[in-house]
Amino acid sequence: MKNKQYYISYSFLSAFVVLLFFVYAYNLTVNYRPSFFHQWRQSDCLSIATNYLHEGMHFLEPKTHWQGNGDGGAVSEMPLINYSVAYLWKLFGKSEGIYRMFNYIIFITGIFILFKSLLRRTNDTWLSFFLVSLLLTSPLLVYYSFNFLSDVPALIMAVISFCFLLKAHDDDKKWPAYVAVLTGTLAALLKASDGILIVLMVLLFLLEITGLNKKMGIRPIFKSLWLPLLFLLISVFCILSWYSFAKDYNAIHKSELFLVGILPIWEMDSSAILANLTSLLSDKFSIFHNRPMLFLFFMVNVYIWFHFRSLDGILKLSYCLTGVFFITYILLFFKVFDNHDYYLINLMIFPVINFYCVGQILQKKKYKMGLNKWMITAVLLVVLFNGLYASAIYRSRTIKGDPLCYWYPFLTHIEKDITEYQIWTYEQSMSAMELVEPKFRELGISRNDLVLSVPDFSPNNSLYLYDQKGYTVSYGDFCKDTAWKKPARYKLCKYLIINDTTVKQSKGFSLIKDDLSLLYTQHHLEIYKLAKTP
């Protein structure tokens, strides 16, 4: 009977995941190039994978199209995703759709493992379904799980790690603990801030060898000294070694492309703090989840505080540790919250711990959501609302003129106007770049011929779309007289690509116009041969 219940539960979740795939229009956007919304970081990831594909699968030599001050060598997190996708590209051909599906499959795998873990702990299908649906309908995860960044795979590895840690705790088995260490290590390597699970396991190990775990009501997990110690030491060594390597690699290649450090609140002035706080509360957290769910998240925490004593020891420790992490992380990276919503992905581990806490509290109260038909109806309505909201956000960021975004009443006019304007500006500047790569090859330009792409405020947006090594110059820098005189690296460029012809009216263009030979023009994109060095 129990196996039949599990089969029905997984079938229902599978059907829901398939339904969401089409509700979110993933089937329409699977082969989209990196979208305009946070395209910078997407292009960086795709650029590394592309250079692996074309320049040999040398794992410890990640490079981007942007040459920077060296040869394009740049790295921060371990490029496991980029490298894996490059290998798939070698087998099946290059396609952004393969990258998107690779990350999405990792995400969905983690969702099913989390669902199974919650179901085992709560024995309540509807409660477990509702809890995992909060991840499946988070606008933040809906957008970035079907994307190119490693943040969601890192989060999911941390979630899987916690699931196996609880399995080791509940089933009195050793092997799940080692799986937890492995997946926790992968999480930290994919994104350093997701190393919180390794911190938790080190803390549990220390409590266990000192005997303090008994006083805290935590069952033994590792049950021995030397083998768990070896696993944890290897884990910490791998994490520290990788980020030390990344720092040295960037220094050798003179790259400042990726952040390897923090951007804390105490380095900001009061006006910047207020601006970022306003942005965080008004915009960023509503992408984390919609406002009713944020209120629910707050109330769940209040509920957990009032029933904290009813939690078992491992959940008490996990809740406190990830709660401190939630607050500390925001303070350590407060500078980025003027624009970078994907930094919030790492915080999702705290709501996941909340799921387990509220599940255990309700279980001890012998409350089962599935026994109340009105509660099931409410769950389905809430999930429907959440799914449509997340879909509207995703579609507004990816699809021009999508009908759902027009009639859906819970997107404000400001949100709609901002995304419509961003799509319009993208069409006016970047869209022509998506199909121009074959033209470079027709003109005899190899991907290693250095080009100068103007205007582009990012390192790799245009260069990745061209699949062309070179440099980028922003509109403002190009218009300055010094833009062509100071950087010696520009003298290496053989070609100039202009994707906004209004820059031809600037002083920067007037300095070199006599040295240019037009090779190709289409719409607002022009390719020039540089007859002389600037």
SULVENBEL-V959032 format. One line per field, one symbol per residue. phi: phi as a letter, one per 40 degrees, with the letter a starting at -180 (. if undefined). A space follows every 50 residues. Layout:
phi=???
This chain:
phi=.cccccccccccccccccdcdcccgcccbdbccdcccfcdcccccccccc cdccbgccdcbcbbcccfbbbgcaabcccccdcccdcccccbgcaccccd cccccdccdccccccccccccbfbccccccccccccbcdccccccbabcc ccdcdcccccdcdccccccccfbcdccccccccccddcccadccccccdc ccccccccccgcccccgbccbcgabcccccccccdccccccccccdcccc cccfbbcbcbibbccccbccccccccccccccbccccdaccdccccdccc ccccdcbdccccdccdcccccccccdcccdccbcccccacccccdccccc dccddccccccccccfcbcccbccccccccccccdccccccccccccbbc gcddccccccccccccccccccccccccbcccccbcddcdcccgcccccc bbbbcacccbdcccccfbcibbbcdcccccdccbbccccccccbbbbbba cccccccdcccbdcbbbcbaaafbbbbbcccbcc
